[in-house]
Amino acid sequence: MDFKKIYKVKGFKYILATVLFVVVILFIDPNNLLVTGRLHRQVNALHAEERNLREAIVADSIAAADLRENPDALEHYGRENYYMKRSNEDIFVVR
């Protein structure tokens, strides 16, 4: 009978130590799981932004190469974005 009582007390100590450890890891530690999860979401968002920026760089590189090689595309770009015109024409901007 005495042995079972001692085992119950020791078992309770192990359970208490495990619960305390889990609480410390989840909430109290400066690098707890909540902070780690938030940082993981931020890293994923930054990876997505990096992917989008890389795609934008590729698209801009293609557009820049097209502007260097094609004079008609350069004229089209200047007319659309900077409202450039020839000397004998008028431009009306309707928004």
LUMVEXVEX-855663 format. One record per atom (N, C-alpha, C): atom name; y, z, x; residue in one letter. Coordinates in steps of 0.05 Angstrom, whole numbers, plus 5000, padded with zeros to 4 digits. Layout:
// LUMVEXVEX-855663
<r 'CA', <Y, Z, X>, 'a'>
...
//
This chain:
// LUMVEXVEX-855663
<r 'N', <4976, 5000, 5016>, 'm'>
<r 'CA', <5000, 5000, 5000>, 'm'>
<r 'C', <5025, 5000, 5017>, 'm'>
<r 'N', <5024, 5015, 5038>, 'd'>
<r 'CA', <5047, 5017, 5056>, 'd'>
<r 'C', <5052, 4990, 5070>, 'd'>
<r 'N', <5031, 4976, 5077>, 'f'>
<r 'CA', <5033, 4950, 5090>, 'f'>
<r 'C', <5047, 4929, 5072>, 'f'>
<r 'N', <5040, 4929, 5047>, 'k'>
<r 'CA', <5052, 4910, 5028>, 'k'>
<r 'C', <5082, 4915, 5025>, 'k'>
<r 'N', <5089, 4941, 5025>, 'k'>
<r 'CA', <5117, 4948, 5022>, 'k'>
<r 'C', <5133, 4938, 5046>, 'k'>
<r 'N', <5122, 4941, 5070>, 'i'>
<r 'CA', <5135, 4932, 5094>, 'i'>
<r 'C', <5137, 4902, 5094>, 'i'>
<r 'N', <5116, 4888, 5086>, 'y'>
<r 'CA', <5117, 4859, 5084>, 'y'>
<r 'C', <5139, 4849, 5065>, 'y'>
<r 'N', <5142, 4863, 5043>, 'k'>
<r 'CA', <5162, 4855, 5023>, 'k'>
<r 'C', <5190, 4858, 5035>, 'k'>
<r 'N', <5195, 4879, 5050>, 'v'>
<r 'CA', <5221, 4884, 5063>, 'v'>
<r 'C', <5226, 4863, 5084>, 'v'>
<r 'N', <5206, 4857, 5100>, 'k'>
<r 'CA', <5209, 4836, 5121>, 'k'>
<r 'C', <5213, 4809, 5108>, 'k'>
<r 'N', <5198, 4803, 5087>, 'g'>
<r 'CA', <5201, 4778, 5073>, 'g'>
<r 'C', <5229, 4775, 5061>, 'g'>
<r 'N', <5239, 4797, 5051>, 'f'>
<r 'CA', <5267, 4797, 5040>, 'f'>
<r 'C', <5287, 4792, 5062>, 'f'>
<r 'N', <5282, 4803, 5086>, 'k'>
<r 'CA', <5300, 4798, 5108>, 'k'>
<r 'C', <5301, 4768, 5116>, 'k'>
<r 'N', <5278, 4756, 5116>, 'y'>
<r 'CA', <5277, 4727, 5123>, 'y'>
<r 'C', <5291, 4710, 5101>, 'y'>
<r 'N', <5287, 4718, 5076>, 'i'>
<r 'CA', <5300, 4703, 5055>, 'i'>
<r 'C', <5330, 4707, 5056>, 'i'>
<r 'N', <5339, 4731, 5061>, 'l'>
<r 'CA', <5367, 4737, 5063>, 'l'>
<r 'C', <5380, 4722, 5087>, 'l'>
<r 'N', <5366, 4722, 5109>, 'a'>
<r 'CA', <5376, 4708, 5133>, 'a'>
<r 'C', <5377, 4678, 5127>, 'a'>
<r 'N', <5358, 4667, 5114>, 't'>
<r 'CA', <5358, 4638, 5107>, 't'>
<r 'C', <5381, 4632, 5088>, 't'>
<r 'N', <5385, 4648, 5068>, 'v'>
<r 'CA', <5407, 4643, 5049>, 'v'>
<r 'C', <5434, 4646, 5063>, 'v'>
<r 'N', <5437, 4666, 5080>, 'l'>
<r 'CA', <5461, 4669, 5095>, 'l'>
<r 'C', <5467, 4645, 5113>, 'l'>
<r 'N', <5446, 4635, 5126>, 'f'>
<r 'CA', <5449, 4612, 5143>, 'f'>
<r 'C', <5458, 4587, 5127>, 'f'>
<r 'N', <5446, 4583, 5104>, 'v'>
<r 'CA', <5453, 4560, 5088>, 'v'>
<r 'C', <5482, 4562, 5078>, 'v'>
<r 'N', <5491, 4586, 5070>, 'v'>
<r 'CA', <5518, 4590, 5062>, 'v'>
<r 'C', <5538, 4585, 5084>, 'v'>
<r 'N', <5531, 4594, 5108>, 'v'>
<r 'CA', <5549, 4590, 5131>, 'v'>
<r 'C', <5550, 4560, 5137>, 'v'>
<r 'N', <5528, 4546, 5137>, 'i'>
<r 'CA', <5528, 4518, 5143>, 'i'>
<r 'C', <5543, 4502, 5122>, 'i'>
<r 'N', <5539, 4509, 5097>, 'l'>
<r 'CA', <5552, 4493, 5075>, 'l'>
<r 'C', <5582, 4498, 5072>, 'l'>
<r 'N', <5591, 4523, 5075>, 'f'>
<r 'CA', <5618, 4530, 5067>, 'f'>
<r 'C', <5635, 4542, 5089>, 'f'>
<r 'N', <5625, 4559, 5106>, 'i'>
<r 'CA', <5642, 4575, 5124>, 'i'>
<r 'C', <5647, 4561, 5151>, 'i'>
<r 'N', <5628, 4548, 5162>, 'd'>
<r 'CA', <5631, 4535, 5188>, 'd'>
<r 'C', <5653, 4514, 5188>, 'd'>
<r 'N', <5669, 4513, 5209>, 'p'>
<r 'CA', <5691, 4492, 5210>, 'p'>
<r 'C', <5681, 4464, 5207>, 'p'>
<r 'N', <5657, 4459, 5216>, 'n'>
<r 'CA', <5645, 4432, 5214>, 'n'>
<r 'C', <5623, 4432, 5192>, 'n'>
<r 'N', <5630, 4443, 5169>, 'n'>
<r 'CA', <5610, 4446, 5148>, 'n'>
<r 'C', <5603, 4420, 5135>, 'n'>
<r 'N', <5584, 4420, 5118>, 'l'>
<r 'CA', <5574, 4395, 5106>, 'l'>
<r 'C', <5595, 4382, 5088>, 'l'>
<r 'N', <5613, 4398, 5076>, 'l'>
<r 'CA', <5634, 4386, 5059>, 'l'>
<r 'C', <5653, 4370, 5076>, 'l'>
<r 'N', <5662, 4380, 5099>, 'v'>
<r 'CA', <5680, 4366, 5117>, 'v'>
<r 'C', <5665, 4342, 5128>, 'v'>
<r 'N', <5640, 4345, 5135>, 't'>
<r 'CA', <5625, 4323, 5146>, 't'>
<r 'C', <5622, 4300, 5126>, 't'>
<r 'N', <5618, 4307, 5101>, 'g'>
<r 'CA', <5616, 4286, 5080>, 'g'>
<r 'C', <5642, 4272, 5077>, 'g'>
<r 'N', <5665, 4287, 5077>, 'r'>
<r 'CA', <5691, 4274, 5074>, 'r'>
<r 'C', <5696, 4255, 5098>, 'r'>
<r 'N', <5690, 4264, 5122>, 'l'>
<r 'CA', <5694, 4247, 5146>, 'l'>
<r 'C', <5676, 4222, 5145>, 'l'>
<r 'N', <5652, 4226, 5134>, 'h'>
<r 'CA', <5634, 4203, 5132>, 'h'>
<r 'C', <5645, 4182, 5112>, 'h'>
<r 'N', <5657, 4191, 5090>, 'r'>
<r 'CA', <5670, 4173, 5071>, 'r'>
<r 'C', <5694, 4159, 5084>, 'r'>
<r 'N', <5709, 4173, 5100>, 'q'>
<r 'CA', <5732, 4161, 5114>, 'q'>
<r 'C', <5723, 4140, 5134>, 'q'>
<r 'N', <5701, 4145, 5148>, 'v'>
<r 'CA', <5691, 4126, 5167>, 'v'>
<r 'C', <5681, 4101, 5152>, 'v'>
<r 'N', <5668, 4105, 5130>, 'n'>
<r 'CA', <5659, 4081, 5114>, 'n'>
<r 'C', <5683, 4065, 5104>, 'n'>
<r 'N', <5704, 4078, 5096>, 'a'>
<r 'CA', <5728, 4064, 5086>, 'a'>
<r 'C', <5741, 4049, 5110>, 'a'>
<r 'N', <5742, 4061, 5133>, 'l'>
<r 'CA', <5753, 4047, 5156>, 'l'>
<r 'C', <5736, 4023, 5165>, 'l'>
<r 'N', <5710, 4026, 5162>, 'h'>
<r 'CA', <5693, 4003, 5168>, 'h'>
<r 'C', <5698, 3980, 5149>, 'h'>
<r 'N', <5701, 3986, 5124>, 'a'>
<r 'CA', <5707, 3966, 5104>, 'a'>
<r 'C', <5734, 3953, 5109>, 'a'>
<r 'N', <5754, 3969, 5117>, 'e'>
<r 'CA', <5780, 3958, 5123>, 'e'>
<r 'C', <5778, 3940, 5148>, 'e'>
<r 'N', <5763, 3948, 5168>, 'e'>
<r 'CA', <5759, 3932, 5192>, 'e'>
<r 'C', <5746, 3905, 5185>, 'e'>
<r 'N', <5726, 3906, 5167>, 'r'>
<r 'CA', <5713, 3881, 5159>, 'r'>
<r 'C', <5733, 3862, 5145>, 'r'>
<r 'N', <5749, 3874, 5127>, 'n'>
<r 'CA', <5769, 3858, 5114>, 'n'>
<r 'C', <5790, 3846, 5133>, 'n'>
<r 'N', <5798, 3862, 5152>, 'l'>
<r 'CA', <5818, 3852, 5172>, 'l'>
<r 'C', <5806, 3830, 5189>, 'l'>
<r 'N', <5781, 3834, 5197>, 'r'>
<r 'CA', <5768, 3812, 5213>, 'r'>
<r 'C', <5766, 3786, 5197>, 'r'>
<r 'N', <5760, 3788, 5171>, 'e'>
<r 'CA', <5759, 3764, 5154>, 'e'>
<r 'C', <5787, 3752, 5152>, 'e'>
<r 'N', <5808, 3768, 5150>, 'a'>
<r 'CA', <5835, 3758, 5149>, 'a'>
<r 'C', <5842, 3745, 5175>, 'a'>
<r 'N', <5834, 3756, 5198>, 'i'>
<r 'CA', <5839, 3743, 5224>, 'i'>
<r 'C', <5826, 3716, 5226>, 'i'>
<r 'N', <5802, 3714, 5216>, 'v'>
<r 'CA', <5788, 3688, 5217>, 'v'>
<r 'C', <5803, 3668, 5200>, 'v'>
<r 'N', <5811, 3676, 5175>, 'a'>
<r 'CA', <5825, 3658, 5157>, 'a'>
<r 'C', <5852, 3650, 5169>, 'a'>
<r 'N', <5866, 3668, 5181>, 'd'>
<r 'CA', <5892, 3662, 5193>, 'd'>
<r 'C', <5889, 3644, 5218>, 'd'>
<r 'N', <5867, 3648, 5233>, 's'>
<r 'CA', <5862, 3631, 5256>, 's'>
<r 'C', <5857, 3602, 5247>, 's'>
<r 'N', <5842, 3599, 5226>, 'i'>
<r 'CA', <5836, 3573, 5215>, 'i'>
<r 'C', <5862, 3560, 5206>, 'i'>
<r 'N', <5878, 3575, 5191>, 'a'>
<r 'CA', <5904, 3564, 5181>, 'a'>
<r 'C', <5922, 3557, 5204>, 'a'>
<r 'N', <5923, 3573, 5225>, 'a'>
<r 'CA', <5941, 3567, 5249>, 'a'>
<r 'C', <5931, 3542, 5263>, 'a'>
<r 'N', <5905, 3539, 5266>, 'a'>
<r 'CA', <5894, 3515, 5279>, 'a'>
<r 'C', <5901, 3491, 5262>, 'a'>
<r 'N', <5899, 3493, 5236>, 'd'>
<r 'CA', <5906, 3471, 5218>, 'd'>
<r 'C', <5936, 3464, 5220>, 'd'>
<r 'N', <5953, 3484, 5222>, 'l'>
<r 'CA', <5981, 3479, 5225>, 'l'>
<r 'C', <5988, 3466, 5252>, 'l'>
<r 'N', <5973, 3473, 5273>, 'r'>
<r 'CA', <5978, 3460, 5299>, 'r'>
<r 'C', <5969, 3431, 5300>, 'r'>
<r 'N', <5948, 3425, 5286>, 'e'>
<r 'CA', <5936, 3399, 5288>, 'e'>
<r 'C', <5946, 3379, 5267>, 'e'>
<r 'N', <5955, 3389, 5244>, 'n'>
<r 'CA', <5962, 3371, 5222>, 'n'>
<r 'C', <5991, 3374, 5215>, 'n'>
<r 'N', <6007, 3353, 5221>, 'p'>
<r 'CA', <6036, 3355, 5215>, 'p'>
<r 'C', <6042, 3357, 5185>, 'p'>
<r 'N', <6025, 3344, 5168>, 'd'>
<r 'CA', <6029, 3346, 5139>, 'd'>
<r 'C', <6025, 3374, 5129>, 'd'>
<r 'N', <6006, 3388, 5141>, 'a'>
<r 'CA', <6001, 3416, 5133>, 'a'>
<r 'C', <6024, 3434, 5142>, 'a'>
<r 'N', <6036, 3428, 5165>, 'l'>
<r 'CA', <6059, 3443, 5175>, 'l'>
<r 'C', <6083, 3439, 5157>, 'l'>
<r 'N', <6087, 3414, 5148>, 'e'>
<r 'CA', <6109, 3409, 5129>, 'e'>
<r 'C', <6104, 3423, 5103>, 'e'>
<r 'N', <6080, 3422, 5093>, 'h'>
<r 'CA', <6073, 3435, 5068>, 'h'>
<r 'C', <6078, 3465, 5070>, 'h'>
<r 'N', <6070, 3477, 5092>, 'y'>
<r 'CA', <6073, 3506, 5096>, 'y'>
<r 'C', <6103, 3513, 5097>, 'y'>
<r 'N', <6119, 3498, 5111>, 'g'>
<r 'CA', <6147, 3503, 5113>, 'g'>
<r 'C', <6161, 3500, 5087>, 'g'>
<r 'N', <6153, 3480, 5071>, 'r'>
<r 'CA', <6166, 3476, 5045>, 'r'>
<r 'C', <6159, 3499, 5026>, 'r'>
<r 'N', <6134, 3508, 5026>, 'e'>
<r 'CA', <6125, 3529, 5007>, 'e'>
<r 'C', <6136, 3556, 5015>, 'e'>
<r 'N', <6134, 3563, 5040>, 'n'>
<r 'CA', <6141, 3591, 5048>, 'n'>
<r 'C', <6170, 3595, 5056>, 'n'>
<r 'N', <6183, 3575, 5066>, 'y'>
<r 'CA', <6210, 3578, 5076>, 'y'>
<r 'C', <6230, 3560, 5061>, 'y'>
<r 'N', <6221, 3548, 5040>, 'y'>
<r 'CA', <6238, 3530, 5023>, 'y'>
<r 'C', <6254, 3510, 5039>, 'y'>
<r 'N', <6241, 3499, 5059>, 'm'>
<r 'CA', <6253, 3478, 5075>, 'm'>
<r 'C', <6254, 3452, 5059>, 'm'>
<r 'N', <6274, 3436, 5065>, 'k'>
<r 'CA', <6278, 3411, 5051>, 'k'>
<r 'C', <6287, 3389, 5069>, 'k'>
<r 'N', <6284, 3365, 5060>, 'r'>
<r 'CA', <6295, 3342, 5075>, 'r'>
<r 'C', <6325, 3340, 5068>, 'r'>
<r 'N', <6339, 3324, 5083>, 's'>
<r 'CA', <6368, 3323, 5080>, 's'>
<r 'C', <6376, 3309, 5053>, 's'>
<r 'N', <6359, 3293, 5042>, 'n'>
<r 'CA', <6366, 3278, 5018>, 'n'>
<r 'C', <6354, 3289, 4992>, 'n'>
<r 'N', <6345, 3315, 4992>, 'e'>
<r 'CA', <6333, 3325, 4968>, 'e'>
<r 'C', <6343, 3354, 4963>, 'e'>
<r 'N', <6340, 3361, 4938>, 'd'>
<r 'CA', <6348, 3388, 4929>, 'd'>
<r 'C', <6323, 3404, 4921>, 'd'>
<r 'N', <6325, 3430, 4924>, 'i'>
<r 'CA', <6302, 3447, 4918>, 'i'>
<r 'C', <6311, 3466, 4896>, 'i'>
<r 'N', <6295, 3468, 4875>, 'f'>
<r 'CA', <6300, 3487, 4854>, 'f'>
<r 'C', <6276, 3506, 4853>, 'f'>
<r 'N', <6282, 3532, 4857>, 'v'>
<r 'CA', <6261, 3552, 4857>, 'v'>
<r 'C', <6260, 3565, 4829>, 'v'>
<r 'N', <6237, 3562, 4816>, 'v'>
<r 'CA', <6233, 3573, 4790>, 'v'>
<r 'C', <6212, 3596, 4792>, 'v'>
<r 'N', <6220, 3620, 4783>, 'r'>
<r 'CA', <6201, 3642, 4785>, 'r'>
<r 'C', <6196, 3654, 4758>, 'r'>
//
